Amino acid sequence: MLVDLVFPVSAAYCRITFKQQGVPMGEIKVFRIIGRLPMGLQKSRFVKEVKALKPEHAIEKIYSELGSRHKVKRTGIEIISIEEITESQL
């Protein structure tokens, strides 16, 4: 895995690009995931679009991002649906 890190003078801006060897760009798909997330006493609905190779990888990414950002355990995140979307639907 090649990693390209660019850190300009401003510390607030940082661009990190990961390039994987051996994975053709045609295999990477975009998935739309709809689910519910506890926010206080209520559950809020979310819709996220994630790039991944498989639906399982997309769900793992959602668990990781939402758990980190909102301090929610995986068991608290409810996935309602996952669908692969095409370029025309973006």
C-alpha positions as CSV (number, residue, x, y, z in Angstrom):
1,M,0.0,0.0,0.0
2,L,1.4,3.4,-1.0
3,V,0.6,6.4,1.1
4,D,0.8,9.9,-0.1
5,L,0.8,12.5,2.7
6,V,0.6,16.2,2.0
7,F,0.8,18.6,5.0
8,P,0.7,22.3,4.0
9,V,1.5,25.2,6.3
10,S,-2.1,25.2,7.7
11,A,-2.4,22.3,10.1
12,A,-6.2,22.3,9.7
13,Y,-5.9,21.2,6.1
14,C,-4.3,17.8,5.4
15,R,-4.8,15.6,2.4
16,I,-4.2,11.9,2.7
17,T,-4.4,9.7,-0.3
18,F,-4.2,5.9,-0.1
19,K,-3.5,4.0,-3.2
20,Q,-4.0,0.2,-3.1
21,Q,-2.0,-1.9,-5.5
22,G,-3.8,-4.8,-7.2
23,V,-7.4,-3.5,-6.9
24,P,-8.8,-2.2,-10.2
25,M,-10.9,0.9,-9.9
26,G,-13.8,-0.9,-11.8
27,E,-14.3,-3.2,-8.8
28,I,-14.9,-0.4,-6.2
29,K,-18.6,0.2,-5.9
30,V,-20.7,2.8,-4.1
31,F,-23.3,1.6,-1.5
32,R,-26.2,3.6,0.0
33,I,-26.8,2.5,3.6
34,I,-30.0,3.5,5.4
35,G,-30.2,3.0,9.2
36,R,-31.1,4.3,12.6
37,L,-28.8,5.6,15.3
38,P,-29.5,6.5,18.9
39,M,-29.2,10.2,19.6
40,G,-30.2,10.9,23.2
41,L,-33.5,9.4,24.0
42,Q,-34.6,9.1,20.3
43,K,-33.3,7.2,17.3
44,S,-32.4,9.3,14.3
45,R,-32.5,8.0,10.7
46,F,-29.3,8.3,8.6
47,V,-28.4,7.8,4.9
48,K,-24.8,7.4,4.0
49,E,-23.0,6.6,0.8
50,V,-19.8,4.6,1.1
51,K,-17.2,3.3,-1.4
52,A,-16.3,-0.4,-0.8
53,L,-15.6,-3.6,-2.6
54,K,-18.4,-5.6,-0.9
55,P,-21.6,-4.8,1.0
56,E,-19.9,-6.4,4.1
57,H,-17.0,-3.9,3.9
58,A,-19.5,-1.0,3.5
59,I,-21.3,-2.0,6.7
60,E,-18.0,-2.4,8.6
61,K,-17.1,1.2,7.4
62,I,-20.4,2.5,8.7
63,Y,-20.0,0.8,12.1
64,S,-16.5,2.3,12.3
65,E,-17.3,5.8,11.3
66,L,-20.6,6.3,13.2
67,G,-19.2,4.5,16.3
68,S,-16.2,6.8,16.3
69,R,-18.0,10.0,15.5
70,H,-21.0,9.6,17.8
71,K,-19.6,7.2,20.5
72,V,-22.2,4.5,19.7
73,K,-21.6,0.8,20.1
74,R,-22.1,-1.4,17.1
75,T,-25.1,-3.0,18.7
76,G,-26.8,0.4,18.9
77,I,-26.6,1.0,15.1
78,E,-29.5,-0.5,13.2
79,I,-29.0,-1.1,9.5
80,I,-32.3,-1.0,7.7
81,S,-31.2,-1.4,4.1
82,I,-28.1,-1.5,1.9
83,E,-28.1,-1.1,-1.9
84,E,-25.5,-0.6,-4.6
85,I,-26.0,2.6,-6.6
86,T,-24.8,3.4,-10.1
87,E,-23.0,6.4,-11.4
88,S,-26.2,7.9,-12.7
89,Q,-27.8,7.9,-9.2
90,L,-24.9,9.8,-7.6
